[in-house]
Amino acid sequence: MCICINCKHIDLCKTYKFIEKQHSNYNLNKKQNYFIPINTMIIVSINKQNLNIYLDWDVKECLSFVEQPGKWISLL
């Protein structure tokens, strides 16, 4: 699971926007005040189901992470 869902910066983070885009959940929010987080580690899992291959993108580490449980709910 992506740690971003409990990060205070989820709505401003350039890396999270990239992850959303990979999951085809891209929010067309045009905010210009994005920041690039420090030392993020993105893990890509390759899953095969029948003849289809799926990529699952998750942020596993980020030095800019500031915990705020449930922050993602405010984005719904």
mmCIF file of the N, C-alpha and C atoms, coordinates in Angstrom:
data_MODEL
# 
_entry.id   MODEL 
# 
loop_
_atom_site.group_PDB 
_atom_site.id 
_atom_site.type_symbol 
_atom_site.label_atom_id 
_atom_site.label_alt_id 
_atom_site.label_comp_id 
_atom_site.label_asym_id 
_atom_site.label_entity_id 
_atom_site.label_seq_id 
_atom_site.pdbx_PDB_ins_code 
_atom_site.Cartn_x 
_atom_site.Cartn_y 
_atom_site.Cartn_z 
_atom_site.occupancy 
_atom_site.B_iso_or_equiv 
_atom_site.pdbx_formal_charge 
_atom_site.auth_seq_id 
_atom_site.auth_comp_id 
_atom_site.auth_asym_id 
_atom_site.auth_atom_id 
_atom_site.pdbx_PDB_model_num 
ATOM 1   N N  . MET A 1 1  ? 0.842   -1.178  0.000   1.00 0.00 ? 1  MET A N  1 
ATOM 2   C CA . MET A 1 1  ? 0.000   0.000   0.000   1.00 0.00 ? 1  MET A CA 1 
ATOM 3   C C  . MET A 1 1  ? 0.891   1.248   0.000   1.00 0.00 ? 1  MET A C  1 
ATOM 4   N N  . CYS A 1 2  ? 0.448   2.241   -0.720  1.00 0.00 ? 2  CYS A N  1 
ATOM 5   C CA . CYS A 1 2  ? 1.168   3.508   -0.828  1.00 0.00 ? 2  CYS A CA 1 
ATOM 6   C C  . CYS A 1 2  ? 1.057   4.285   0.491   1.00 0.00 ? 2  CYS A C  1 
ATOM 7   N N  . ILE A 1 3  ? 2.170   4.748   1.022   1.00 0.00 ? 3  ILE A N  1 
ATOM 8   C CA . ILE A 1 3  ? 2.155   5.500   2.280   1.00 0.00 ? 3  ILE A CA 1 
ATOM 9   C C  . ILE A 1 3  ? 1.510   6.866   2.110   1.00 0.00 ? 3  ILE A C  1 
ATOM 10  N N  . CYS A 1 4  ? 1.351   7.315   0.881   1.00 0.00 ? 4  CYS A N  1 
ATOM 11  C CA . CYS A 1 4  ? 0.831   8.657   0.600   1.00 0.00 ? 4  CYS A CA 1 
ATOM 12  C C  . CYS A 1 4  ? -0.568  8.892   1.160   1.00 0.00 ? 4  CYS A C  1 
ATOM 13  N N  . ILE A 1 5  ? -1.360  7.842   1.292   1.00 0.00 ? 5  ILE A N  1 
ATOM 14  C CA . ILE A 1 5  ? -2.746  8.045   1.729   1.00 0.00 ? 5  ILE A CA 1 
ATOM 15  C C  . ILE A 1 5  ? -2.831  8.650   3.127   1.00 0.00 ? 5  ILE A C  1 
ATOM 16  N N  . ASN A 1 6  ? -1.780  8.508   3.919   1.00 0.00 ? 6  ASN A N  1 
ATOM 17  C CA . ASN A 1 6  ? -1.771  9.092   5.263   1.00 0.00 ? 6  ASN A CA 1 
ATOM 18  C C  . ASN A 1 6  ? -0.761  10.229  5.388   1.00 0.00 ? 6  ASN A C  1 
ATOM 19  N N  . CYS A 1 7  ? -0.435  10.876  4.276   1.00 0.00 ? 7  CYS A N  1 
ATOM 20  C CA . CYS A 1 7  ? 0.542   11.972  4.315   1.00 0.00 ? 7  CYS A CA 1 
ATOM 21  C C  . CYS A 1 7  ? -0.163  13.320  4.216   1.00 0.00 ? 7  CYS A C  1 
ATOM 22  N N  . LYS A 1 8  ? 0.295   14.248  5.012   1.00 0.00 ? 8  LYS A N  1 
ATOM 23  C CA . LYS A 1 8  ? -0.246  15.606  5.029   1.00 0.00 ? 8  LYS A CA 1 
ATOM 24  C C  . LYS A 1 8  ? -0.140  16.275  3.663   1.00 0.00 ? 8  LYS A C  1 
ATOM 25  N N  . HIS A 1 9  ? 0.851   15.892  2.860   1.00 0.00 ? 9  HIS A N  1 
ATOM 26  C CA . HIS A 1 9  ? 1.129   16.566  1.591   1.00 0.00 ? 9  HIS A CA 1 
ATOM 27  C C  . HIS A 1 9  ? 0.503   15.898  0.371   1.00 0.00 ? 9  HIS A C  1 
ATOM 28  N N  . ILE A 1 10 ? -0.394  14.941  0.570   1.00 0.00 ? 10 ILE A N  1 
ATOM 29  C CA . ILE A 1 10 ? -0.927  14.155  -0.547  1.00 0.00 ? 10 ILE A CA 1 
ATOM 30  C C  . ILE A 1 10 ? -1.502  15.019  -1.666  1.00 0.00 ? 10 ILE A C  1 
ATOM 31  N N  . ASP A 1 11 ? -2.146  16.133  -1.329  1.00 0.00 ? 11 ASP A N  1 
ATOM 32  C CA . ASP A 1 11 ? -2.799  16.947  -2.352  1.00 0.00 ? 11 ASP A CA 1 
ATOM 33  C C  . ASP A 1 11 ? -1.853  17.889  -3.086  1.00 0.00 ? 11 ASP A C  1 
ATOM 34  N N  . LEU A 1 12 ? -0.595  18.008  -2.627  1.00 0.00 ? 12 LEU A N  1 
ATOM 35  C CA . LEU A 1 12 ? 0.371   18.900  -3.273  1.00 0.00 ? 12 LEU A CA 1 
ATOM 36  C C  . LEU A 1 12 ? 1.568   18.174  -3.871  1.00 0.00 ? 12 LEU A C  1 
ATOM 37  N N  . CYS A 1 13 ? 1.678   16.904  -3.641  1.00 0.00 ? 13 CYS A N  1 
ATOM 38  C CA . CYS A 1 13 ? 2.886   16.149  -3.958  1.00 0.00 ? 13 CYS A CA 1 
ATOM 39  C C  . CYS A 1 13 ? 2.971   15.750  -5.431  1.00 0.00 ? 13 CYS A C  1 
ATOM 40  N N  . LYS A 1 14 ? 4.040   16.125  -6.073  1.00 0.00 ? 14 LYS A N  1 
ATOM 41  C CA . LYS A 1 14 ? 4.264   15.793  -7.486  1.00 0.00 ? 14 LYS A CA 1 
ATOM 42  C C  . LYS A 1 14 ? 4.418   14.280  -7.680  1.00 0.00 ? 14 LYS A C  1 
ATOM 43  N N  . THR A 1 15 ? 5.079   13.610  -6.768  1.00 0.00 ? 15 THR A N  1 
ATOM 44  C CA . THR A 1 15 ? 5.252   12.162  -6.885  1.00 0.00 ? 15 THR A CA 1 
ATOM 45  C C  . THR A 1 15 ? 3.911   11.445  -6.756  1.00 0.00 ? 15 THR A C  1 
ATOM 46  N N  . TYR A 1 16 ? 3.067   11.873  -5.834  1.00 0.00 ? 16 TYR A N  1 
ATOM 47  C CA . TYR A 1 16 ? 1.753   11.237  -5.689  1.00 0.00 ? 16 TYR A CA 1 
ATOM 48  C C  . TYR A 1 16 ? 0.923   11.438  -6.953  1.00 0.00 ? 16 TYR A C  1 
ATOM 49  N N  . LYS A 1 17 ? 1.003   12.615  -7.557  1.00 0.00 ? 17 LYS A N  1 
ATOM 50  C CA . LYS A 1 17 ? 0.278   12.855  -8.806  1.00 0.00 ? 17 LYS A CA 1 
ATOM 51  C C  . LYS A 1 17 ? 0.766   11.898  -9.890  1.00 0.00 ? 17 LYS A C  1 
ATOM 52  N N  . PHE A 1 18 ? 2.060   11.616  -9.913  1.00 0.00 ? 18 PHE A N  1 
ATOM 53  C CA . PHE A 1 18 ? 2.608   10.646  -10.858 1.00 0.00 ? 18 PHE A CA 1 
ATOM 54  C C  . PHE A 1 18 ? 2.031   9.252   -10.597 1.00 0.00 ? 18 PHE A C  1 
ATOM 55  N N  . ILE A 1 19 ? 1.975   8.853   -9.328  1.00 0.00 ? 19 ILE A N  1 
ATOM 56  C CA . ILE A 1 19 ? 1.425   7.537   -8.960  1.00 0.00 ? 19 ILE A CA 1 
ATOM 57  C C  . ILE A 1 19 ? -0.049  7.450   -9.360  1.00 0.00 ? 19 ILE A C  1 
ATOM 58  N N  . GLU A 1 20 ? -0.813  8.509   -9.100  1.00 0.00 ? 20 GLU A N  1 
ATOM 59  C CA . GLU A 1 20 ? -2.219  8.535   -9.510  1.00 0.00 ? 20 GLU A CA 1 
ATOM 60  C C  . GLU A 1 20 ? -2.355  8.315   -11.010 1.00 0.00 ? 20 GLU A C  1 
ATOM 61  N N  . LYS A 1 21 ? -1.515  8.966   -11.762 1.00 0.00 ? 21 LYS A N  1 
ATOM 62  C CA . LYS A 1 21 ? -1.546  8.851   -13.220 1.00 0.00 ? 21 LYS A CA 1 
ATOM 63  C C  . LYS A 1 21 ? -1.272  7.409   -13.655 1.00 0.00 ? 21 LYS A C  1 
ATOM 64  N N  . GLN A 1 22 ? -0.346  6.738   -12.987 1.00 0.00 ? 22 GLN A N  1 
ATOM 65  C CA . GLN A 1 22 ? -0.032  5.349   -13.312 1.00 0.00 ? 22 GLN A CA 1 
ATOM 66  C C  . GLN A 1 22 ? -1.209  4.427   -13.013 1.00 0.00 ? 22 GLN A C  1 
ATOM 67  N N  . HIS A 1 23 ? -1.998  4.780   -12.023 1.00 0.00 ? 23 HIS A N  1 
ATOM 68  C CA . HIS A 1 23 ? -3.172  3.986   -11.654 1.00 0.00 ? 23 HIS A CA 1 
ATOM 69  C C  . HIS A 1 23 ? -4.417  4.408   -12.442 1.00 0.00 ? 23 HIS A C  1 
ATOM 70  N N  . SER A 1 24 ? -4.248  5.328   -13.357 1.00 0.00 ? 24 SER A N  1 
ATOM 71  C CA . SER A 1 24 ? -5.353  5.860   -14.168 1.00 0.00 ? 24 SER A CA 1 
ATOM 72  C C  . SER A 1 24 ? -6.414  6.525   -13.311 1.00 0.00 ? 24 SER A C  1 
ATOM 73  N N  . ASN A 1 25 ? -6.017  7.062   -12.174 1.00 0.00 ? 25 ASN A N  1 
ATOM 74  C CA . ASN A 1 25 ? -6.925  7.806   -11.300 1.00 0.00 ? 25 ASN A CA 1 
ATOM 75  C C  . ASN A 1 25 ? -6.543  9.276   -11.289 1.00 0.00 ? 25 ASN A C  1 
ATOM 76  N N  . TYR A 1 26 ? -6.037  9.743   -12.389 1.00 0.00 ? 26 TYR A N  1 
ATOM 77  C CA . TYR A 1 26 ? -5.481  11.088  -12.426 1.00 0.00 ? 26 TYR A CA 1 
ATOM 78  C C  . TYR A 1 26 ? -6.545  12.142  -12.217 1.00 0.00 ? 26 TYR A C  1 
ATOM 79  N N  . ASN A 1 27 ? -6.326  12.976  -11.232 1.00 0.00 ? 27 ASN A N  1 
ATOM 80  C CA . ASN A 1 27 ? -7.201  14.093  -10.919 1.00 0.00 ? 27 ASN A CA 1 
ATOM 81  C C  . ASN A 1 27 ? -6.699  15.291  -11.731 1.00 0.00 ? 27 ASN A C  1 
ATOM 82  N N  . LEU A 1 28 ? -7.553  15.888  -12.530 1.00 0.00 ? 28 LEU A N  1 
ATOM 83  C CA . LEU A 1 28 ? -7.126  16.978  -13.395 1.00 0.00 ? 28 LEU A CA 1 
ATOM 84  C C  . LEU A 1 28 ? -7.041  18.314  -12.670 1.00 0.00 ? 28 LEU A C  1 
ATOM 85  N N  . ASN A 1 29 ? -6.787  18.271  -11.382 1.00 0.00 ? 29 ASN A N  1 
ATOM 86  C CA . ASN A 1 29 ? -6.617  19.479  -10.592 1.00 0.00 ? 29 ASN A CA 1 
ATOM 87  C C  . ASN A 1 29 ? -5.420  20.254  -11.128 1.00 0.00 ? 29 ASN A C  1 
ATOM 88  N N  . LYS A 1 30 ? -5.585  21.527  -11.408 1.00 0.00 ? 30 LYS A N  1 
ATOM 89  C CA . LYS A 1 30 ? -4.535  22.329  -12.044 1.00 0.00 ? 30 LYS A CA 1 
ATOM 90  C C  . LYS A 1 30 ? -3.714  23.151  -11.049 1.00 0.00 ? 30 LYS A C  1 
ATOM 91  N N  . LYS A 1 31 ? -3.630  22.712  -9.815  1.00 0.00 ? 31 LYS A N  1 
ATOM 92  C CA . LYS A 1 31 ? -2.816  23.434  -8.834  1.00 0.00 ? 31 LYS A CA 1 
ATOM 93  C C  . LYS A 1 31 ? -1.382  23.544  -9.342  1.00 0.00 ? 31 LYS A C  1 
ATOM 94  N N  . GLN A 1 32 ? -0.793  24.698  -9.164  1.00 0.00 ? 32 GLN A N  1 
ATOM 95  C CA . GLN A 1 32 ? 0.571   24.927  -9.624  1.00 0.00 ? 32 GLN A CA 1 
ATOM 96  C C  . GLN A 1 32 ? 1.583   24.889  -8.476  1.00 0.00 ? 32 GLN A C  1 
ATOM 97  N N  . ASN A 1 33 ? 1.131   24.708  -7.255  1.00 0.00 ? 33 ASN A N  1 
ATOM 98  C CA . ASN A 1 33 ? 2.017   24.756  -6.099  1.00 0.00 ? 33 ASN A CA 1 
ATOM 99  C C  . ASN A 1 33 ? 2.473   23.383  -5.638  1.00 0.00 ? 33 ASN A C  1 
ATOM 100 N N  . TYR A 1 34 ? 2.765   22.475  -6.591  1.00 0.00 ? 34 TYR A N  1 
ATOM 101 C CA . TYR A 1 34 ? 3.270   21.158  -6.234  1.00 0.00 ? 34 TYR A CA 1 
ATOM 102 C C  . TYR A 1 34 ? 4.695   21.260  -5.717  1.00 0.00 ? 34 TYR A C  1 
ATOM 103 N N  . PHE A 1 35 ? 5.063   20.341  -4.870  1.00 0.00 ? 35 PHE A N  1 
ATOM 104 C CA . PHE A 1 35 ? 6.471   20.234  -4.483  1.00 0.00 ? 35 PHE A CA 1 
ATOM 105 C C  . PHE A 1 35 ? 6.969   18.844  -4.824  1.00 0.00 ? 35 PHE A C  1 
ATOM 106 N N  . ILE A 1 36 ? 8.266   18.733  -4.974  1.00 0.00 ? 36 ILE A N  1 
ATOM 107 C CA . ILE A 1 36 ? 8.889   17.445  -5.249  1.00 0.00 ? 36 ILE A CA 1 
ATOM 108 C C  . ILE A 1 36 ? 9.469   16.931  -3.938  1.00 0.00 ? 36 ILE A C  1 
ATOM 109 N N  . PRO A 1 37 ? 8.955   15.813  -3.438  1.00 0.00 ? 37 PRO A N  1 
ATOM 110 C CA . PRO A 1 37 ? 9.413   15.295  -2.151  1.00 0.00 ? 37 PRO A CA 1 
ATOM 111 C C  . PRO A 1 37 ? 10.855  14.780  -2.212  1.00 0.00 ? 37 PRO A C  1 
ATOM 112 N N  . ILE A 1 38 ? 11.434  14.650  -1.050  1.00 0.00 ? 38 ILE A N  1 
ATOM 113 C CA . ILE A 1 38 ? 12.835  14.240  -0.924  1.00 0.00 ? 38 ILE A CA 1 
ATOM 114 C C  . ILE A 1 38 ? 12.936  12.727  -0.766  1.00 0.00 ? 38 ILE A C  1 
ATOM 115 N N  . ASN A 1 39 ? 13.853  12.129  -1.516  1.00 0.00 ? 39 ASN A N  1 
ATOM 116 C CA . ASN A 1 39 ? 14.199  10.701  -1.409  1.00 0.00 ? 39 ASN A CA 1 
ATOM 117 C C  . ASN A 1 39 ? 12.991  9.774   -1.316  1.00 0.00 ? 39 ASN A C  1 
ATOM 118 N N  . THR A 1 40 ? 12.220  9.734   -2.374  1.00 0.00 ? 40 THR A N  1 
ATOM 119 C CA . THR A 1 40 ? 11.099  8.790   -2.409  1.00 0.00 ? 40 THR A CA 1 
ATOM 120 C C  . THR A 1 40 ? 11.554  7.471   -3.030  1.00 0.00 ? 40 THR A C  1 
ATOM 121 N N  . MET A 1 41 ? 10.970  6.393   -2.546  1.00 0.00 ? 41 MET A N  1 
ATOM 122 C CA . MET A 1 41 ? 11.224  5.076   -3.121  1.00 0.00 ? 41 MET A CA 1 
ATOM 123 C C  . MET A 1 41 ? 9.894   4.554   -3.638  1.00 0.00 ? 41 MET A C  1 
ATOM 124 N N  . ILE A 1 42 ? 9.839   4.348   -4.958  1.00 0.00 ? 42 ILE A N  1 
ATOM 125 C CA . ILE A 1 42 ? 8.640   3.831   -5.595  1.00 0.00 ? 42 ILE A CA 1 
ATOM 126 C C  . ILE A 1 42 ? 8.874   2.364   -5.931  1.00 0.00 ? 42 ILE A C  1 
ATOM 127 N N  . ILE A 1 43 ? 7.929   1.536   -5.533  1.00 0.00 ? 43 ILE A N  1 
ATOM 128 C CA . ILE A 1 43 ? 7.978   0.105   -5.812  1.00 0.00 ? 43 ILE A CA 1 
ATOM 129 C C  . ILE A 1 43 ? 6.925   -0.206  -6.873  1.00 0.00 ? 43 ILE A C  1 
ATOM 130 N N  . VAL A 1 44 ? 7.326   -0.929  -7.906  1.00 0.00 ? 44 VAL A N  1 
ATOM 131 C CA . VAL A 1 44 ? 6.391   -1.343  -8.943  1.00 0.00 ? 44 VAL A CA 1 
ATOM 132 C C  . VAL A 1 44 ? 6.280   -2.858  -8.878  1.00 0.00 ? 44 VAL A C  1 
ATOM 133 N N  . SER A 1 45 ? 5.080   -3.342  -8.595  1.00 0.00 ? 45 SER A N  1 
ATOM 134 C CA . SER A 1 45 ? 4.824   -4.780  -8.551  1.00 0.00 ? 45 SER A CA 1 
ATOM 135 C C  . SER A 1 45 ? 4.200   -5.192  -9.873  1.00 0.00 ? 45 SER A C  1 
ATOM 136 N N  . ILE A 1 46 ? 4.670   -6.307  -10.394 1.00 0.00 ? 46 ILE A N  1 
ATOM 137 C CA . ILE A 1 46 ? 4.130   -6.839  -11.641 1.00 0.00 ? 46 ILE A CA 1 
ATOM 138 C C  . ILE A 1 46 ? 3.235   -8.021  -11.303 1.00 0.00 ? 46 ILE A C  1 
ATOM 139 N N  . ASN A 1 47 ? 1.980   -7.922  -11.677 1.00 0.00 ? 47 ASN A N  1 
ATOM 140 C CA . ASN A 1 47 ? 0.995   -8.967  -11.391 1.00 0.00 ? 47 ASN A CA 1 
ATOM 141 C C  . ASN A 1 47 ? 0.448   -9.507  -12.701 1.00 0.00 ? 47 ASN A C  1 
ATOM 142 N N  . LYS A 1 48 ? 0.327   -10.818 -12.774 1.00 0.00 ? 48 LYS A N  1 
ATOM 143 C CA . LYS A 1 48 ? -0.214  -11.458 -13.966 1.00 0.00 ? 48 LYS A CA 1 
ATOM 144 C C  . LYS A 1 48 ? -1.499  -12.176 -13.605 1.00 0.00 ? 48 LYS A C  1 
ATOM 145 N N  . GLN A 1 49 ? -2.532  -11.927 -14.392 1.00 0.00 ? 49 GLN A N  1 
ATOM 146 C CA . GLN A 1 49 ? -3.803  -12.604 -14.206 1.00 0.00 ? 49 GLN A CA 1 
ATOM 147 C C  . GLN A 1 49 ? -4.252  -13.062 -15.590 1.00 0.00 ? 49 GLN A C  1 
ATOM 148 N N  . ASN A 1 50 ? -4.287  -14.362 -15.762 1.00 0.00 ? 50 ASN A N  1 
ATOM 149 C CA . ASN A 1 50 ? -4.555  -14.973 -17.064 1.00 0.00 ? 50 ASN A CA 1 
ATOM 150 C C  . ASN A 1 50 ? -3.500  -14.474 -18.061 1.00 0.00 ? 50 ASN A C  1 
ATOM 151 N N  . LEU A 1 51 ? -3.899  -13.819 -19.101 1.00 0.00 ? 51 LEU A N  1 
ATOM 152 C CA . LEU A 1 51 ? -2.942  -13.310 -20.081 1.00 0.00 ? 51 LEU A CA 1 
ATOM 153 C C  . LEU A 1 51 ? -2.663  -11.820 -19.917 1.00 0.00 ? 51 LEU A C  1 
ATOM 154 N N  . ASN A 1 52 ? -3.199  -11.216 -18.864 1.00 0.00 ? 52 ASN A N  1 
ATOM 155 C CA . ASN A 1 52 ? -3.023  -9.777  -18.632 1.00 0.00 ? 52 ASN A CA 1 
ATOM 156 C C  . ASN A 1 52 ? -1.938  -9.520  -17.595 1.00 0.00 ? 52 ASN A C  1 
ATOM 157 N N  . ILE A 1 53 ? -1.193  -8.475  -17.807 1.00 0.00 ? 53 ILE A N  1 
ATOM 158 C CA . ILE A 1 53 ? -0.165  -8.051  -16.852 1.00 0.00 ? 53 ILE A CA 1 
ATOM 159 C C  . ILE A 1 53 ? -0.561  -6.684  -16.304 1.00 0.00 ? 53 ILE A C  1 
ATOM 160 N N  . TYR A 1 54 ? -0.533  -6.566  -14.984 1.00 0.00 ? 54 TYR A N  1 
ATOM 161 C CA . TYR A 1 54 ? -0.884  -5.327  -14.299 1.00 0.00 ? 54 TYR A CA 1 
ATOM 162 C C  . TYR A 1 54 ? 0.308   -4.825  -13.502 1.00 0.00 ? 54 TYR A C  1 
ATOM 163 N N  . LEU A 1 55 ? 0.507   -3.511  -13.526 1.00 0.00 ? 55 LEU A N  1 
ATOM 164 C CA . LEU A 1 55 ? 1.556   -2.890  -12.721 1.00 0.00 ? 55 LEU A CA 1 
ATOM 165 C C  . LEU A 1 55 ? 0.899   -2.162  -11.564 1.00 0.00 ? 55 LEU A C  1 
ATOM 166 N N  . ASP A 1 56 ? 1.419   -2.380  -10.364 1.00 0.00 ? 56 ASP A N  1 
ATOM 167 C CA . ASP A 1 56 ? 0.922   -1.705  -9.169  1.00 0.00 ? 56 ASP A CA 1 
ATOM 168 C C  . ASP A 1 56 ? 2.028   -0.800  -8.642  1.00 0.00 ? 56 ASP A C  1 
ATOM 169 N N  . TRP A 1 57 ? 1.773   0.495   -8.627  1.00 0.00 ? 57 TRP A N  1 
ATOM 170 C CA . TRP A 1 57 ? 2.759   1.502   -8.237  1.00 0.00 ? 57 TRP A CA 1 
ATOM 171 C C  . TRP A 1 57 ? 2.468   1.959   -6.814  1.00 0.00 ? 57 TRP A C  1 
ATOM 172 N N  . ASP A 1 58 ? 3.486   1.944   -5.947  1.00 0.00 ? 58 ASP A N  1 
ATOM 173 C CA . ASP A 1 58 ? 3.334   2.383   -4.557  1.00 0.00 ? 58 ASP A CA 1 
ATOM 174 C C  . ASP A 1 58 ? 4.575   3.131   -4.097  1.00 0.00 ? 58 ASP A C  1 
ATOM 175 N N  . VAL A 1 59 ? 4.366   4.168   -3.308  1.00 0.00 ? 59 VAL A N  1 
ATOM 176 C CA . VAL A 1 59 ? 5.479   4.848   -2.642  1.00 0.00 ? 59 VAL A CA 1 
ATOM 177 C C  . VAL A 1 59 ? 5.697   4.117   -1.320  1.00 0.00 ? 59 VAL A C  1 
ATOM 178 N N  . LYS A 1 60 ? 6.899   3.617   -1.099  1.00 0.00 ? 60 LYS A N  1 
ATOM 179 C CA . LYS A 1 60 ? 7.202   2.863   0.119   1.00 0.00 ? 60 LYS A CA 1 
ATOM 180 C C  . LYS A 1 60 ? 7.981   3.689   1.136   1.00 0.00 ? 60 LYS A C  1 
ATOM 181 N N  . GLU A 1 61 ? 8.782   4.645   0.657   1.00 0.00 ? 61 GLU A N  1 
ATOM 182 C CA . GLU A 1 61 ? 9.559   5.512   1.557   1.00 0.00 ? 61 GLU A CA 1 
ATOM 183 C C  . GLU A 1 61 ? 9.592   6.918   0.996   1.00 0.00 ? 61 GLU A C  1 
ATOM 184 N N  . CYS A 1 62 ? 9.608   7.897   1.891   1.00 0.00 ? 62 CYS A N  1 
ATOM 185 C CA . CYS A 1 62 ? 9.665   9.297   1.478   1.00 0.00 ? 62 CYS A CA 1 
ATOM 186 C C  . CYS A 1 62 ? 10.103  10.136  2.679   1.00 0.00 ? 62 CYS A C  1 
ATOM 187 N N  . LEU A 1 63 ? 11.161  10.898  2.504   1.00 0.00 ? 63 LEU A N  1 
ATOM 188 C CA . LEU A 1 63 ? 11.635  11.734  3.617   1.00 0.00 ? 63 LEU A CA 1 
ATOM 189 C C  . LEU A 1 63 ? 10.746  12.952  3.857   1.00 0.00 ? 63 LEU A C  1 
ATOM 190 N N  . SER A 1 64 ? 9.878   13.276  2.918   1.00 0.00 ? 64 SER A N  1 
ATOM 191 C CA . SER A 1 64 ? 8.955   14.398  3.091   1.00 0.00 ? 64 SER A CA 1 
ATOM 192 C C  . SER A 1 64 ? 7.638   13.977  3.749   1.00 0.00 ? 64 SER A C  1 
ATOM 193 N N  . PHE A 1 65 ? 7.501   12.695  4.039   1.00 0.00 ? 65 PHE A N  1 
ATOM 194 C CA . PHE A 1 65 ? 6.275   12.164  4.632   1.00 0.00 ? 65 PHE A CA 1 
ATOM 195 C C  . PHE A 1 65 ? 6.014   12.791  5.995   1.00 0.00 ? 65 PHE A C  1 
ATOM 196 N N  . VAL A 1 66 ? 4.793   13.334  6.162   1.00 0.00 ? 66 VAL A N  1 
ATOM 197 C CA . VAL A 1 66 ? 4.331   13.861  7.448   1.00 0.00 ? 66 VAL A CA 1 
ATOM 198 C C  . VAL A 1 66 ? 2.990   13.182  7.710   1.00 0.00 ? 66 VAL A C  1 
ATOM 199 N N  . GLU A 1 67 ? 2.950   12.347  8.735   1.00 0.00 ? 67 GLU A N  1 
ATOM 200 C CA . GLU A 1 67 ? 1.756   11.535  8.981   1.00 0.00 ? 67 GLU A CA 1 
ATOM 201 C C  . GLU A 1 67 ? 0.548   12.376  9.371   1.00 0.00 ? 67 GLU A C  1 
ATOM 202 N N  . GLN A 1 68 ? -0.543  12.134  8.656   1.00 0.00 ? 68 GLN A N  1 
ATOM 203 C CA . GLN A 1 68 ? -1.851  12.691  8.985   1.00 0.00 ? 68 GLN A CA 1 
ATOM 204 C C  . GLN A 1 68 ? -2.874  11.638  8.572   1.00 0.00 ? 68 GLN A C  1 
ATOM 205 N N  . PRO A 1 69 ? -3.156  10.678  9.477   1.00 0.00 ? 69 PRO A N  1 
ATOM 206 C CA . PRO A 1 69 ? -4.048  9.573   9.142   1.00 0.00 ? 69 PRO A CA 1 
ATOM 207 C C  . PRO A 1 69 ? -5.379  10.040  8.554   1.00 0.00 ? 69 PRO A C  1 
ATOM 208 N N  . GLY A 1 70 ? -5.769  9.402   7.451   1.00 0.00 ? 70 GLY A N  1 
ATOM 209 C CA . GLY A 1 70 ? -7.034  9.698   6.816   1.00 0.00 ? 70 GLY A CA 1 
ATOM 210 C C  . GLY A 1 70 ? -7.038  10.932  5.918   1.00 0.00 ? 70 GLY A C  1 
ATOM 211 N N  . LYS A 1 71 ? -5.886  11.519  5.658   1.00 0.00 ? 71 LYS A N  1 
ATOM 212 C CA . LYS A 1 71 ? -5.823  12.734  4.832   1.00 0.00 ? 71 LYS A CA 1 
ATOM 213 C C  . LYS A 1 71 ? -6.474  12.513  3.461   1.00 0.00 ? 71 LYS A C  1 
ATOM 214 N N  . TRP A 1 72 ? -6.319  11.322  2.900   1.00 0.00 ? 72 TRP A N  1 
ATOM 215 C CA . TRP A 1 72 ? -6.856  11.021  1.566   1.00 0.00 ? 72 TRP A CA 1 
ATOM 216 C C  . TRP A 1 72 ? -8.365  11.191  1.490   1.00 0.00 ? 72 TRP A C  1 
ATOM 217 N N  . ILE A 1 73 ? -9.060  11.050  2.618   1.00 0.00 ? 73 ILE A N  1 
ATOM 218 C CA . ILE A 1 73 ? -10.525 11.167  2.626   1.00 0.00 ? 73 ILE A CA 1 
ATOM 219 C C  . ILE A 1 73 ? -10.953 12.562  2.170   1.00 0.00 ? 73 ILE A C  1 
ATOM 220 N N  . SER A 1 74 ? -10.159 13.571  2.505   1.00 0.00 ? 74 SER A N  1 
ATOM 221 C CA . SER A 1 74 ? -10.500 14.936  2.122   1.00 0.00 ? 74 SER A CA 1 
ATOM 222 C C  . SER A 1 74 ? -10.410 15.161  0.616   1.00 0.00 ? 74 SER A C  1 
ATOM 223 N N  . LEU A 1 75 ? -9.795  14.226  -0.115  1.00 0.00 ? 75 LEU A N  1 
ATOM 224 C CA . LEU A 1 75 ? -9.658  14.364  -1.565  1.00 0.00 ? 75 LEU A CA 1 
ATOM 225 C C  . LEU A 1 75 ? -10.845 13.785  -2.326  1.00 0.00 ? 75 LEU A C  1 
ATOM 226 N N  . LEU A 1 76 ? -11.735 13.077  -1.611  1.00 0.00 ? 76 LEU A N  1 
ATOM 227 C CA . LEU A 1 76 ? -12.892 12.446  -2.281  1.00 0.00 ? 76 LEU A CA 1 
ATOM 228 C C  . LEU A 1 76 ? -13.944 13.459  -2.673  1.00 0.00 ? 76 LEU A C  1 
# 
